[in-house]
């Protein structure tokens, strides 16, 4: 077995372990959702105004994606207690007795995870690796993301997703992807997810929301600037 195959196998194993860690952590909160679901949903719907709950023609896929998007926001970004997100709270309090490698991996995710729009620069299907350039910071990331590499139509354009640095390698850690086939362009006030000049009356409100919610508002929101122009896809 050559070195490339060994590295690919190790990366796949590491990703599988991390995905299992995140699934267990997410299930912990799922079992307790009655404590916070109403409040979280009210806040999410106010900010994003998802058209899936207002449009009688919404498909089950639209509703499912909306729920996944809200869950990802809650787990990774929304403050839960003492200023900590559910992920940070889960790790710092050692919930369900997590320790060792699992705790270390999740702590790395909590510290390094970010959601942004990335230009797809290079893909290597054989290794499952892709070079992504953050359209907002211009920083490049070498990411292990075999799913992105496998989709032929995701050759160029921009992909929005959540990545994190774990054990020295960047990996996709969320379940939300928004693909835009348009060529990457310099970020302006009209770019998806940014605070638009036309929204000046809500400037403070939108700035406080953060990039992830603003992008959802733009793409799946009832009055989103880019509704219908960005393809919404889930992590398969």
C-alpha positions, 0 to 999 in steps of 0.5 A: 500500500503506497503512502498516498493510500495510507494517508487517505485511509487515515483521513477517512478514519479521522473524519468518521471518528469526528462525525461520530463524536459530533453525532453523539454530542448533537443527540445529547441536546436532541434528547433535551430539546424541550428545554429550549426548542421554543425559544430557539425557534422563535429567535431563529425564525425572527432573524431568518424569516424562512419562507418554508414556513410561510410558503404553502408551496414549500417542499419537504426538502425545504422544511428539512433543510430549515430544521437542519440549518437551525440545529447547526446554528444552535449547536455551534453558534448560539449562546446557551449558558454563561456565554458558551455555545452548546458545543462549548458547554458540552465539552467544558462540563464533561457532559455524559462523561466525555473525556480523552480523544473525544473531548480533545477533538470536540474542544478543537472543533469548538476553538477553530470552527468557522462558517464561511463562503469558500471559492473552490480552487482545486479538487483531488477526487482520489484523495478527497481533498479540496483547496478552498479560499475564504471569500471574506478573508482570502485565506486558503484552506486544505480541507478533507471533504470527500463529498465535495470532491465527489460531486462533478458539478461542484467544480468551480463556484462558491461553497458555503460550509462549516469547517474546523481544524482537528489534529492538524487537518481541516475537515467539514464539520457541519451539515449545511452546504449552500452552493453558488455556481457563480464565479467568486467575486470580491466581497461587497455590501451586495455579497450574500451574507453581508449587511446590504446597503438597502438594509440600512434601517436594520443595520445594527440588527443584521450586524449582530446576527452574524454571517451564518444567519445573514446568509440563511436570511439571504438564501432561504428567507422570505425576503432574502436578496438571493432566494432562488439563486443559491442551490441549497444542499445537505451533507450526504 
